[in-house]
Amino acid sequence: MAKTSVVERAKKKPKYSTRIVRRCFRCGRKHGFLRDFDLCRICFRELANEGLLPGIKKSSW
């Protein structure tokens, strides 16, 4: 989990558009971020396995 201060800083509008930091809304992680869902890869997998993301199902080979 990211520190609360870091998450709040990321929510502010940056001075320049290239400085925007996209963070997971559940845990605050910035790496492995999926824009379509506003989640990091870890939270995405947890929610998908629980069936809380509509239209997403686990693929098996």
Secondary structure, DSSP 8 states (H G I E B T S, - for coil): ---HHHHHHHHS--SSGGG-----TTT---SSEETTTTEEHHHHHHHHHHT-STT------
